[in-house]
Amino acid sequence: MKPKIILTILLSGLLLTSAGQNFNQQFNSLFDKKDVAGQEKLLAQWNSTNPNDPELYVAYYNFYVRQSMKEVVGLENQPKGGHSLEMKDSTGKVAGYMNDLIEYDTSYLNKGFEYIDKGIKMFPNRLDMRFGKIYMLGQIMNFEAFTNEILKTIDYSKSNANAWLWTDNKPQDDAKLFMLSAIHEYVLQLYNTEDDKLLDNMKRICETVLKYYPDHVESLSDLSIVYLINKDYDRALEVLLKAEKFAPTDFIVLNNIALAYMRKDDKVNALKYYRKVLKYGDTDAQATAKEQIDKLKQK
């Protein structure tokens, strides 16, 4: 199932979108026109008139994040490659970074974080606020804060039983699935940095998800990646075989089981699982499985 867009954003994926009536509409119009003075005046009026409006904090966040953006400093033409493990998002593509590399004025950006933190504290069920903050922390590559905000969101999902709200306090459809799909994408973002120091961040996120949602196949699969990279093949298999019980035809899980057995020099089980990939995988996975089967048969 293709997930819904994690958050509605402006400026090629930088800012939360505020939708609605009155102050919201006025702010969005001024924001689109880049009328800074007009935005400041409106925000002051809005804060004086209705300081308990959750969209006010989204608007403040948008304002200060845009003000923090100094310039485009370069381009990347990837997404990057990475470790040779099967780890894809639900669309079948490897997740990557935004192309434009932006310099940020931390004084403005921190002010934006102050406002979104106030919004989250006042309206803890607003998942768009949480994801908006996580998104920006990822863009500035503050991956420790990025990870901690994800962990807070997962923990709170237990407290509110996934009664998440989105813009204008509208209930989020399929809230549990939506949240967990987003968390999986964030783990992919850590993986695609190719920075092995962030494997522990991945592990902490996956283990926290599994504490509350032990049948979440993507987190089991993601956790196995950490063990595979660290050459802890027995623990990787323990996690992967559990995932297989929940999703016996998931070819990414099956491929990584085969890989783990191959790296343990267990030819029989490696062949067994690569044949399962041939049966259930897509075209690319089948081609890879066939290649590995041929190599194993030659040993």
Rosetta blueprint (number, residue, H / E / L):
1 M L
2 K L
3 P L
4 K L
5 I L
6 I L
7 L L
8 T L
9 I E
10 L E
11 L L
12 S L
13 G L
14 L L
15 L E
16 L E
17 T L
18 S L
19 A L
20 G L
21 Q L
22 N L
23 F H
24 N H
25 Q H
26 Q H
27 F H
28 N H
29 S H
30 L H
31 F H
32 D H
33 K L
34 K L
35 D L
36 V H
37 A H
38 G H
39 Q H
40 E H
41 K H
42 L H
43 L H
44 A H
45 Q H
46 W H
47 N H
48 S H
49 T H
50 N L
51 P L
52 N L
53 D L
54 P H
55 E H
56 L H
57 Y H
58 V H
59 A H
60 Y H
61 Y H
62 N H
63 F H
64 Y H
65 V H
66 R H
67 Q H
68 S H
69 M E
70 K E
71 E E
72 V E
73 V E
74 G E
75 L E
76 E L
77 N L
78 Q L
79 P L
80 K L
81 G L
82 G L
83 H L
84 S L
85 L L
86 E L
87 M L
88 K L
89 D L
90 S L
91 T L
92 G L
93 K L
94 V L
95 A L
96 G L
97 Y L
98 M L
99 N L
100 D E
101 L E
102 I E
103 E E
104 Y E
105 D L
106 T H
107 S H
108 Y H
109 L H
110 N H
111 K H
112 G H
113 F H
114 E H
115 Y H
116 I H
117 D H
118 K H
119 G H
120 I H
121 K H
122 M H
123 F L
124 P L
125 N L
126 R E
127 L H
128 D H
129 M H
130 R H
131 F H
132 G H
133 K H
134 I H
135 Y H
136 M H
137 L H
138 G H
139 Q H
140 I L
141 M L
142 N L
143 F H
144 E H
145 A H
146 F H
147 T H
148 N H
149 E H
150 I H
151 L H
152 K H
153 T H
154 I H
155 D H
156 Y H
157 S H
158 K H
159 S H
160 N L
161 A L
162 N L
163 A L
164 W L
165 L E
166 W L
167 T H
168 D H
169 N H
170 K L
171 P E
172 Q L
173 D L
174 D L
175 A H
176 K H
177 L H
178 F H
179 M H
180 L H
181 S H
182 A H
183 I H
184 H H
185 E H
186 Y H
187 V H
188 L H
189 Q H
190 L H
191 Y H
192 N L
193 T L
194 E L
195 D L
196 D H
197 K H
198 L H
199 L H
200 D H
201 N H
202 M H
203 K H
204 R H
205 I H
206 C H
207 E H
208 T H
209 V H
210 L H
211 K H
212 Y H
213 Y L
214 P L
215 D L
216 H L
217 V H
218 E H
219 S H
220 L H
221 S H
222 D H
223 L H
224 S H
225 I H
226 V H
227 Y H
228 L H
229 I H
230 N L
231 K L
232 D L
233 Y H
234 D H
235 R H
236 A H
237 L H
238 E H
239 V H
240 L H
241 L H
242 K H
243 A H
244 E H
245 K H
246 F H
247 A L
248 P L
249 T L
250 D L
251 F H
252 I H
253 V H
254 L H
255 N H
256 N H
257 I H
258 A H
259 L H
260 A H
261 Y H
262 M H
263 R H
264 K L
265 D L
266 D L
267 K H
268 V H
269 N H
270 A H
271 L H
272 K H
273 Y H
274 Y H
275 R H
276 K H
277 V H
278 L H
279 K H
280 Y H
281 G L
282 D L
283 T H
284 D H
285 A H
286 Q H
287 A H
288 T H
289 A H
290 K H
291 E H
292 Q H
293 I H
294 D H
295 K H
296 L H
297 K H
298 Q H
299 K L
